[in-house]
Amino acid sequence: MASEHVQLRSGKRRQTEDRIVSAAAELLLEHGFKATTIRAIAKAAEVSVGRVMAVGDKDAILVRCFDRWIGQLQDGTYTSPPRRASLSERGSLSERGSSTTAGSVGVRAGAEASPRDSGPSRPSSAVQRHLLELFLPFLEFFAEHEDLSRDYAAAMMRVKGEPEVFNTLAADLQSRLSGSLVSIGINEDHARASAAALYDSYLGILFRWAATTMSLDDAVEAMLASIVFHTRVRGSR
C-alpha cells in the first residue's frame, strides 16, 4: 500500500510539472523570455509560485521547454502554436517567412535544383539530403524563435545538471545519423564517430548563431559543410 501511495504521489507530481512546463512553453513562445515571469507561469498552470520554483528558476524552465520542443521536433509531433502578431509585426514576419521558406525549399530541392541557381549549396547525394533534413526542423525552429533561442543558449551556460539535449535526445538523433552513414558503406565505428561529430557541429552552430548575426542560410551552409565532410572522407567497409 505504501508503495502504491508513493507511486500515486510521484505520478501526480509529474503531471503537475508537465502542466507547468506546458504553461511556460506557451507563454515563452508568445511573450519571450524576459516578459515571462514565474508568477505568470504559476497563474497559467493554476499552481503556486512555490510549486513552479520547485521545478526550477526561469533558466531551468526554459531549458526544460527546449528539451520538450526538440523532442517533439525529433519525433515529428511538434505543432507550432498560433501566434498573435501585431499589425506592425505582420509585414516583417511575412517578408522574413517568405525568404526563410525560399531558402529552405532551395536546400530541400537538392539535386533537382539547377547548378546555376543562387542561394545555399545543395546536397549532392540522397544521404546528404536526408542528413540535412534531420537537422532542418531544429535550424528552422531556432530561426523562427531567434531571440528565445539566444536566451536558451545563455541559460544552458547557467543551469546545473545536463539537459536532455545532451542525453537521450542526443542519443536518439545520433543513432539516426549513424544508421544513414552505415547505409552508404561507412563502417559502424566511423559512422558512430561521425554521427557524434555531426551532432556536436549542430550544437556548435546553434551556439555560434546565438552569439552572432548568423542567418538561417548561414547555419544551413555550415551544417551542410559538416555533412559533406563526414560523408566523403570516411572509409568504407
N, C-alpha and C positions, 0 to 999 in steps of 0.2 A: 504493500500500500504506500509506504514511504517513497519507494522508487517511482511509482506512478504519479505521486504528488509532485515530486521533483521534476519529472518529465513534463507534466502539465504546466508547471510554472515556467519551465525553460521554453516550452512552445509558445506560451503567451508573451514571454519576453521577446522572443524572435519576431513574433507578429507585430508587437509594438515598435520594435526597432525598424522593421520593414516599413511600417506606416510612417515613421519619422523620416526615413531616407526617401521614401516616395514623395512626401510633402516637400522636403528640402529640394529634391530634384526639380519639381515643378516650379518652385519659387526661384531657384537659381537660374533656370533656363529663361524665365520670364523677366526677372529683375536684375540678374547679375549677382556677383559675389558680395560686393561692398554694400549693396542695398538690401540684401537678405540678412535678417537678424535672427538670432536664436529664438527670440520671443515670437517672431513671425512664424518660424518653423513650428514652434510649440502650439501656437494657435491653429495653424493649418492641420496639424496632426492630432489636435484635440488632446494634448498631454501637457504636463507641467514643464516649465523651463528646466527644472532639475532633471526631469526624465530625458530631455533632449541632451543635456550636458553629460548624462551618463553614457550616451552613445559616443560623444566626443565634442570637441570645440568645432568652430566653423571650418578650420582646415581639415580636420579628420572627416567631417561630414562631407565636405566637397570631394575628398579622395574616395570616400565610400560611394558617392554618386557617380563618379567617373568609372569606378570599378563596375558599377551596375550598367552604365551606358556602354562601356567597352564590351562587357559580357554579352549584352543584347545585340550589339553590332556583330560580334563574332558568331552568335548562333542565329542571326537573321530575324530576331524578334523585336528589334528597336523600331519604334514608331515615333516620328517627330511630332511633338505636341503643337497644336495651333498657336501661332504667335500673334499677339495683339499689337501690331506695329502702328505707330502714329502716322498721320498723313505725310508728315515731313520725312519719315523714315522710308516710306514705301517706295519712293522713286529710287533712292540709293540702293535699297535692298534688291529691287528689281534689276537694276543695272549690274550690281555685283553678282547676283544669282545667275544672270544670263552669261556673264563672262566665265564664271566658275564652271557652269554646266558645259559651256562650249569647250573649255579646257579638258574637262573630264571625259567628255564624249570623244574628243580627239584622241586621247590616250587609249580609251577602251576600243576605239575602232581598230587599233593595232595595225596589222599588216594590210588591212583592207584600205587604209588611207594611202593617198598618193605621196611618194617621196618628196614631191615639191610642196606639200602642204606646210604652212608655217605653224609655229606652236611647239609644244613639247615633243621630245623624241618619242618614237614609237617602239614598243617591244618588238623584237624581230622573230620571236617564236611563240608558239601556243603556251608553252610552260612559262615564259616570261610574262605573257599577258595574264595568265592565271595567277601567278605570284603577285603581280601588281594589283589585280582585282581583290586579293585578300587584304591588301593594305589600304585601298582607296576609301572604303567606308570610314576608317578612322581619320584619314587625312581630310576628307570632306567634312566630317563632324567637327574637327578642330577648326577648319576654315569657317564653318557656319557659326561657331561659338568661340571666336578668336580671343576676345577679352577674358572670357571664363576659362579658356584653356591656359592662358598665361597665368591666371590666378592659381589654376591647378598645378602647373609646373612649379610655382613658388611654394605652394602648400606641400608638395611632395618633399621639398627640402626641409620642411619644418616638422612634419608629423613623425611620431615614433612608430616602430613596427614596420612591417612590409606589406604594402598594398597588394591586392590580388593581381595587379598588372605585372608584378614580379614573380608570381607564384603560379596558381592554377591557370590563369588567363594566358600567361606566357607559355606554359607547357602545352596548352591546347593549340595555340597558334603555331608554335614551333613544330609540333607533330604534323600539322597540315603542310607546313613548308617543307619539312624533311621528306614527307611522302611524295610531294611533287618533284623534288630533286632526284629522289631514287628512281622515279618513273622515267627520267631521261638518261639513266645509266650511271648516275653518280653513286659511288659506293656508300653504304649506310653510315660509316663513320664520318666521311666527308660531308654527307648530307646533313647529319645532325650538327656538325660544327658550323656549316654554312647557314643552317636554319637559325642557330643561336646568334650568329653574326648578323644575319638579316634583321632579326628581332632587335638586337642592340642598335643597329643602324637606324631602324624605325624610331626607337625611343630617343636616340640622339638627335634625329631630325626634328622631332617634336619639341625637344628642349631648345634646340637652336632656333626653331621657328618662334618659340615663346619669347626669346631674348633679342630677336632681330626683326627686320622688316621683311622677312622671307614671305613669299606668296605661296598660294596653293600650287601653282605651276612649278615654282622653285622646289617645293617639297616633293612633288611627284617626280621631277627630274632627278633629284638626289636619291630618292628611293629606287628609281629605275636603274640608275648607275650602279648601285649596290647589287641589285638583282642581276644585271647583265654580267657583272664581275663574277658573281658566285655561280652563274650557270655556264660560264665559259672556261674558267681556269681549273676547276676541279677535275681530277682524273676520273675516268670511268672504271668499271669493274675489269 
